[in-house]
Amino acid sequence: MKELAICIPAYNRLDCLIELLITITNQLDNKNRDRIQICISDDCSPNDLEKPVREYLDIFNIEYIFYRNSENIGFDRNVIKSIEISNAKYCWLMGDDDGIPDGKLNIVLDYINKYSDINVFFGNRYVCNRKLRIKLKEKWTKDKNDFIIDFNNDDEVINYFNKLNSTTCLGYLTTLIIKKEVWDSIKETEYTPYLKTIYIQVAKYMLMLYKKYKLFRISDYIALSRFGNDNFFYSLKQRIFMDLYGFLQLSDIFCDNLKIKDSFLGIVRRHYNNIFLNAMSFTAALNEDEIEIIRKIGYTKKQIKIFIKRNRIKAFFCFLISVIKTIFTDFYWFYKTCFVTIQKLLP
């Protein structure tokens, strides 16, 4: 059994996948080569991934597993499959268009070796452009050092959730490392309700942790995150509601503690703040079911009202006012959001 499997749920993005593999193989040395394996689960891609991937990896003396699903099973089940095919103590999930920064492979190996009692690690990321060139650093919290959250302690969990300002802080695939034995202990009947949320990894590691274990937050930047390449983005409303539906469903994990559940949903409210709400009101109308979802997330009556009494001109001006306020109160957030938006709009 290897110490670490790099598990990649892949679909159709061969060029990006090869770039990812390059960021891994560039870091191979005599100390780590025999400690890792690469596991790729191809979700029945229309394009041939297997031949070029094998041709590339066969050059290196590294263990790898390439598995191709006989039919497209969807993102969430492919995430599960990428770990299922591995044979390692820990699994590092990896988006097929992302990468590992130079030197971070050995750093992660050091963490899992030093803290072998920890079941889940979560690191920070570099924000990159479409060419995987680093443009920004993104820390999920303001903490400068590593820290541990005990999910047996309700106050620690609430305090941790209150630190997080985006759904990405919990759900970003490429910064998540889990102990396979504990991941596998979560039964299918437990995680089935969360399939098709595109956040099955959050469901499973929260089910692993809640009332049981500890989460180790790595302060280092362990992932290269490529922007402008979102497989799930078709429109602003559609993308926002993927998160609203998904995280509302995920909040059921904490249904026995309404304070924890609300602090969990607070992450969604901070992520999709007034800027996003007004932008969505300007670009799209919501039906009654969608307005009910917003209500269940815990938005205020004033925020819900902009969808019930929709006024596009008012929504546009409120959007501009919110943007101007943010420039002065959180310029980094404003700059990052502009960068991300530009990457999405580039041809």
N, C-alpha and C positions, 0 to 999 in steps of 0.2 A: 504493500500500500504506500502510495506517495504521500508527502506532507501536504501538498497543495495542488488542486486541479483548477485550471483556468477554464471556466465553463461558459461557452459562447452559444447562445441561441441565435442561429443565423437564418437570414432569408434574403437571397437574391442580390446582395450588395457585395459582389466579389472584390471590386477594387478596394472598398473600405475594409473588408475582412482581411485582405492581404496586408494592407497598411497596419492593421491591428497586430497581425502575426509578426510583422517586422519589428514593431515596438517590443514584442516579447523576445524574439530570437536575438535581437541586438543586445539583450541583457544576459544572455546565457553565459555561464562560466563554469569552471570545474567544481565550484562550491554548490551551485544550485541545479545544475543540469539533471542530476539523478533524483532530485527532490520534488520535481513538478511534472505534471502532465497537462496537455491541452486537449479539451473535450469540446467538439463542435457538433451541435445538433442542427442539421439543415432541415428546415420545415418545408420540404418538398418544393424547393425553389424551381421556377421555370428555367432559370439559367443553370448551367453546370458549375457547381462549386467544388465538387469532390476532386476531380482530376487536377485542376490547378493548385488546390490546397495541398493535396498529397505531393505533387511535384515540388512544391515549395518546401514543405516540412521534411520531406525525405532527405533534403540536403543536410539537415541538422540531426545530430544524435540526440533526439528527444522523443520521449514517449507521447504519442497522441492517439486520440480516438475520433474517427469521423463517422457519424451516424446520420443517415438520411431517413426521415419519416416517409412512409409509403403514401401518405396524404397530408394535406395541410391541416395541422391540429390547432392552429392559433397560437398567438404569442405566449399566453400564460402557460399552456400545457407544454410548449416548447422550452420555456424556462425550466420547468420541472424535469423535462427529458434531458436537458443538458447536464443537470446534476445527477440524474439517475444513472447515466452511462459512465460516470466517473468512478474512480477507485482511489480516493484520497481522504485524508483526515479532515481537511478543510477545502471548501470550494469558494473560489473568487468568481462571482458572476460578472459577465463582461458584455456590454452592448457591442454588436458586430461592426459598428462604425466608430467605436471609441479607441482608446489606446492606453498604454501604461507608460508614464513618464520615465525617463532614464534614471536608473538607480532605485526605483521604487519596488521592483520585484523582490530584491534582497531585503529591503526594509520590511515588506509585508511578511516574508518568511521569518524574519527575526521576531516580529510581533507574535505570530502564531506559535513559535517555538518558546518564547519567553512567557507568554500568557496562555498556556495550554488548557487552563481551566475555563477560559472565556469561550462562549458559544457563538457570539455574534460580534463582529468588528464592522465599523462604518467609518470611512475616511472622508476627506475633503477632495475637491477637484479643481483642475484647471479648465477654464472656459476657452474653447478654441474656435477658430473659424472653420469654414468648410474644408480647408486644406489641412486641418488638424494642427494649425499653428497656434501656440498659446497667446491669448490676448488678455486674459484676466485671471485672477485667483478668486476662488469662491469658497469661503468658510461657511459652514452651516450654522455655527453659533459664533459668538464673540470670544469664546474661550481660547486662550493662546496655547494651552497645554492639553495633553490627553486627559480624559476623564471617564469615569465609569458610572452608569446608571443602574441601580438595583431595581428590577421590575417587581420585586416583592414589596417595595416601599411605595405606597400610593403617592406620597408627597414628592418623592424624587421623580416619579413618572410625570406628574403634573408640572413640576418645575421644568423638566426637560422639554416637554411638549410646548410649554409657554415660551421657550427660547427660540423655537423654530418658526421661520417666517415664510416657508414655502413647502408645498407638497413634495418637491424635489428633495428637501432635507431628509425625508423619510424614505422616499421611493427610488432614488437614483441607483440604477442597477450596478453600474461599474464601480461603485465605492462600497459594495456590500460583500462581506466575507463571512461565511457561515460554517459551523461544524456539521459535517454531513450526517453523522450518526444522529444528532438531535433533529436536524431537518427531516430526516427520514422517519423520525418517530411521530411526526404529525400525520395523522391518518387522513386518507382521502375524504372521508365523511366530514372531517373538520374544515378542510380548506375548499371543498367543492363550492360552497356558497359564494366564494370570492373569485372563482374563475370568470374570465371575460371582463374583469375590471381593468386589465393591463397592469395590475399591481399585485399579482399573486405573490411576488417576492416579499412585499410588505406584510401581506396576510400571514404568510408562513413564518416569517421571523418574529412577528409580533405574537403569534400563537406559541412560538418557541419560548419567548421571553416572559410573557405576562404571567405574573404571580409565581415565576419559577427561577429565572436566571438574570444575568447581568449583561448589559451592552457596553462594549468598549468603544469610545469615540476616539479615533486617531486624528491628531491635529494636523498631520502631514497631508500633502496633496498627492493622492495616489492614483488619480485618473485623469486622462485627457478626454474631455467631453466635446464632441464635435457638434456644432450648432448649424442650423439650416438644413438638417437632414432628417427631420422628424417624420417617421412613417405614419404617425397617427394624426397629423395636422391637415385638416381639410378646410376648416373655417374657424373663426374665433369662437363662435358660440359652440360649435361641435367639440372643439378641443377643451374649452372650459368645462362643458358638461361631462366630458369623459372623467375629469377629475372630481367634479361634484358628485356624480353618481358613484364613482369608485370609492371615494373616501367616506361618503355617507354609509355605504355598505360595509366598509372596513371598520367603521366606528362601532359596529355591532359586537366586535371582539371585546369591547369594554362596556357592554350593556349592563353589567352588574354594578358599575360604578359611574353614575351620571356626571360626576365632576371630572373624571378622567376622560370620559367620552366627549364632554364639551371642550376640554382643553385640546383634545385631538382634533376636533372639528375647527377649533380656533386657528389651527395651522392653515386650513383652507381659507378661512375668512381673511387672514392676513395676506395670504398669497393673492387671492382674487379680491383685491381691495377696491376702493371707489373708482380708481382709474379703469380697471378691467370691467367693473359693473356698468359704468357709464359708456364705455366703448361698446360693450355688448348690447346695451339698450339702444345705442345709435345705429348699430349694424343689423340687429335682428329682433323680432318680436318673440315673446315667450308664451307658450300655452299654459293652461292652468296647472297641469302636472309639473311642468318645469318650474313654475313659480312656487309650487308646494315644495319642491326639492330645495330651493333657495331658503324657504322658511325653515325647513328641517335642519339645514346646515347651521342655522342660528343667526342669520343676518337680521339687522334691525328693521322695524316697520318702515322707517324712512328709506332704507336701501331697497326694500321690497317694493315700495311705492313707485319707484322709477320704472318698473316693469308693468305694474298694474295700470298706471296712468302715463303711458309712454308718450314722451314728447322728444322727438329727435333733435330739435334745435336746442332745447334745454339740456339734453343729455350731452350734446357736443360741447356746450359751454362749460358744463360741470366737469367734463373730461379735461378740458384745457385748464380749468382752475386747479383740479387735482394734480395735474402734471406740474404746474408752476409751483405749487406747494411742495411737491416732492423734490424738485430741483434744489430747494433751499434746505429741506429737512433730511433728505437721504439721497444725495447726489450719486453715490455709488450705485444704488438700486436703479435710479433713472438711467445712468450710463449703461449699465448691464442690460436693462430692458431694451434700450435703443439698439444696442449691438445685436441682441438676440433677434429683434424684429427685423433688422436689416438683413441678417443672414437668411431669415425665412423668405424675404421678399426678393432676394437676388435671383436672377434667372439661372 
